[in-house]
Amino acid sequence: MLPDLTAIRTEYARAGLDERDLDPSPSRQIEKWLRDAIDAGHPEPTAMTLATASPDGEPAARVVLLKGVDVRGLVFFTNYESDKGKQLEQNPRACVNLFWVLLERQIRVTGSVEKVSPEESEAYFRSRPRESQLGAWASEQSGVLEGRAALEASLAEVRARFGDGEVARPPHWGGFRLVPERVELWQGRPSRLHDRLRYARIGEGRWKIERLAP
Ligand SMILES: Cc1cc2nc3c(=O)[nH]c(=O)nc-3n(C[C@H](O)[C@H](O)[C@H](O)COP(=O)(O)O)c2cc1C
């Protein structure tokens, strides 16, 4: 039997968030909160929920890992032929959400999505463990498998194909960059009166900051 879910609640009281605390640059602000999460020993500090939508509005969300952040945006890597890859090809809009429960913080970033350069994808692919490189070839991500054995067989075939040689990057594997238009920071506060501050892009490198009702 499940416990009474309506009775499960956490009171957030670690900190507040003031306009004065914010860096004028949202990317530097994201870096700051990411560093705080890493320093706090948060599990999977770079895990973020990525929401996409098909052109006719069917939504989908899943977790991916943030692999880079700078003024250009947030980078993650995936299979371009996966469900998310196809959705982003047809409708290059996305929203990501990072939640760090230990810090009682959430960041939401909304914007357009573009592929990173092949050089960027190549550089990250080269840094991955060999088994992950082989896995990128072995798995037709989001496709239906007859069973686990089919995946293992595909991996064995890929392993034999590459032998001891370098594993090339699959052409269908690479990075996407989410180019932010809105960046919202959420800091939990007592009695659900949380702090929400949002950067909205008003021009090239120019942002206005608004406070939102919790
Ligand atoms: C913690 C965590 C990290 C993940 N990181 C990635 C990632 O960086 N890239 C990726 O393609 N899938 C990642 N996944 C798997 C995705 O959540 C998802 O199952 C997969 O990408 C297929 O999604 P799609 O069918 O919607 O395209 C991760 C899952 C978890 C739970």
The ligand as an ORCA input file, in Angstrom:
! r2SCAN-3c Opt
* xyz 0 1
  C      20.292     10.344    -15.992
  C      20.010     10.092    -17.459
  C      20.859     10.658    -18.400
  C      20.599     10.465    -19.763
  N      21.403     11.103    -20.669
  C      21.119     11.002    -21.989
  C      21.841     11.779    -22.936
  O      22.734     12.588    -22.604
  N      21.523     11.610    -24.253
  C      20.543     10.768    -24.663
  O      20.317     10.657    -25.870
  N      19.806     10.048    -23.788
  C      20.062     10.159    -22.463
  N      19.315      9.460    -21.548
  C      18.239      8.563    -22.045
  C      16.994      9.418    -22.390
  O      16.315      9.773    -21.207
  C      16.013      8.689    -23.339
  O      15.627      7.456    -22.813
  C      16.622      8.465    -24.723
  O      17.436      9.550    -25.143
  C      15.527      8.224    -25.767
  O      14.674      9.336    -25.819
  P      13.667      9.589    -27.064
  O      13.116      8.230    -27.444
  O      12.624     10.500    -26.531
  O      14.490     10.182    -28.165
  C      19.523      9.649    -20.175
  C      18.664      9.092    -19.209
  C      18.907      9.334    -17.878
  C      17.929      8.786    -16.861
*
